[in-house]
């Protein structure tokens, strides 16, 4: 069986924990994760001024697709940049059309709204992004910390990053692998 592959799209203003924690947890599970810079290969300034160096540019990463999961971190500016990108729209449309998994956290799901991805699904967001996400009534909203609806996983914010990441692992690698990855992380149940 070929290794599972994930694409994490990193935009300026992304939330650091929502980028690094899912990337780390997926890699612990044996998923081949590519962190792709929306604007290129240069280090990306995140929401709390942490610089993250992408593995490659989104343009290059697209050529290496398809991916089993595409992940959108949150952060207000990061989500806005994802929402305004025609390249992100194309990646998400291709992922949705192929039935691939899409995962977005915090304000990241607002990019789904902007690009009309997974319309009609149940979602969650950071509480401050709820009103924006519900504009137009395209989604059903949940207050749950992580929501999985078909091939869509959404989550609420930095504090739910581990649960979000483990849900991605379970969806791509199975419950046993998710449990094996979770145990040494010493997370609360």
Secondary structure, 3 states (H helix, E strand, C coil): CCCCEEEEEECCCCCHHHHHHHHHHHHHCCCEEEEEECCCCCCEECCCCCEECCCEEHHHHHHCCCCCEEEECCCHHHHHHHHCCHHHHHHHHHHHHCCCEEEEECCCHHHHHHCCCCCCCEECCCHHHHHHHHHHHCCEECCCCEEEECCEEEECCHHHHHHHHHHHHHHHHCHHHHHHHHHCCCCCC
